[in-house]
């Protein structure tokens, strides 16, 4: 399967399921759609394994391994993101990004 683009606005056409056997390719930007022949591997909001039909994509972030309770949604795992330094006399900017809702919290040393 190759990526196909909208002839009107050049955005990616996303396959959507109409019925068990029918699919359409639809542009989410301008609304252009056309009939799709075959069965797509990638569909809107999920990725399906070609042979088993199993969902691969999850709602949670797979890189969220650090134990930290989110202040917004209460999820207990976060991803650590090190943004580096902007000036030579600053500490690194480190963020904890929630694995479920994506809310970020800045952590680091406080300088007075």
C-alpha positions as CSV (number, residue, x, y, z in Angstrom):
1,X,0.0,0.0,0.0
2,X,1.3,3.4,-0.9
3,X,0.4,6.8,0.6
4,X,-2.1,8.6,-1.7
5,X,-2.6,12.3,-1.7
6,X,-5.7,14.5,-2.3
7,X,-5.8,15.9,-5.8
8,X,-7.4,19.2,-4.6
9,X,-5.2,20.2,-1.6
10,X,-2.3,17.6,-1.6
11,X,-3.0,16.4,2.0
12,X,-2.9,12.6,2.8
13,X,-6.0,10.6,2.0
14,X,-7.0,8.5,5.0
15,X,-8.9,5.2,4.5
16,X,-12.2,4.8,6.3
17,X,-14.4,1.8,6.6
18,X,-18.0,2.1,5.2
19,X,-19.1,-1.5,5.4
20,X,-17.4,-4.9,5.8
21,X,-16.1,-4.9,2.2
22,X,-16.2,-1.2,1.2
23,X,-13.6,1.5,2.0
24,X,-13.2,5.1,1.0
25,X,-10.2,7.4,1.0
26,X,-11.1,10.7,2.6
27,X,-9.2,14.0,3.0
28,X,-9.6,15.4,6.5
29,X,-8.8,18.9,5.3
30,X,-11.1,19.6,2.3
31,X,-13.5,16.6,2.5
32,X,-12.6,15.1,-0.9
33,X,-13.4,11.3,-1.0
34,X,-13.1,8.5,-3.5
35,X,-13.7,4.7,-3.4
36,X,-10.8,2.6,-2.3
37,X,-10.0,-0.8,-3.9
38,X,-8.6,-3.5,-1.7
39,X,-8.3,-3.6,2.1
40,X,-6.0,-1.0,3.8
41,X,-3.4,-1.8,6.4
42,X,-3.7,1.6,8.0
43,X,-7.1,3.0,8.9
44,X,-8.4,6.0,10.8
45,X,-7.6,6.0,14.5
46,X,-5.9,2.6,14.5
47,X,-3.3,0.4,12.8
48,X,-4.3,-3.2,12.0
49,X,-1.7,-6.0,11.7
50,X,-2.1,-7.4,8.2
51,X,-2.2,-11.1,9.1
52,X,-3.8,-11.3,12.5
53,X,-6.2,-8.3,12.4
54,X,-4.9,-7.3,15.8
55,X,-4.8,-3.6,17.0
56,X,-1.3,-2.3,17.4
57,X,-1.8,1.3,18.4
58,X,-2.9,2.1,22.0
59,X,-4.2,5.2,23.7
60,X,-1.2,5.3,26.0
61,X,2.3,6.4,25.3
62,X,4.7,3.5,25.0
63,X,7.6,5.6,26.1
64,X,6.0,6.5,29.4
65,X,7.9,4.3,31.9
66,X,8.7,6.7,34.7
67,X,6.4,6.4,37.8
68,X,4.8,9.8,38.3
69,X,1.1,10.5,39.0
70,X,-0.4,13.0,36.6
71,X,-2.0,16.0,38.3
72,X,-4.6,16.3,35.5
73,X,-5.9,12.8,34.9
74,X,-4.3,10.7,37.6
75,X,-2.4,8.3,35.3
76,X,0.6,6.8,37.0
77,X,3.3,6.8,34.3
78,X,5.1,9.6,32.5
79,X,7.7,10.0,29.7
80,X,10.9,11.9,30.6
81,X,11.8,14.5,27.9
82,X,15.2,16.3,28.2
83,X,15.0,19.5,26.2
84,X,18.7,20.3,26.7
85,X,20.1,23.7,27.6
86,X,19.5,27.1,25.9
87,X,22.4,29.0,27.4
88,X,25.7,27.6,28.9
89,X,24.9,28.7,32.4
90,X,21.4,27.1,32.6
91,X,20.4,23.6,33.8
92,X,18.7,21.2,31.4
93,X,15.0,21.7,30.8
94,X,13.4,18.3,31.8
95,X,9.7,17.6,31.3
96,X,7.5,14.8,32.5
97,X,4.8,14.1,29.9
98,X,1.8,12.0,31.0
99,X,1.5,8.7,29.1
100,X,-2.3,9.0,28.8
101,X,-3.4,12.7,28.3
102,X,-0.1,14.3,27.3
103,X,-0.1,17.0,30.0
104,X,3.5,18.1,30.7
105,X,5.1,19.2,34.0
106,X,8.5,20.9,34.2
107,X,10.9,19.5,36.8
108,X,14.4,20.5,37.7
109,X,16.5,22.5,40.2
110,X,15.1,25.8,41.4
111,X,17.6,28.6,41.4
112,X,17.0,31.6,43.7
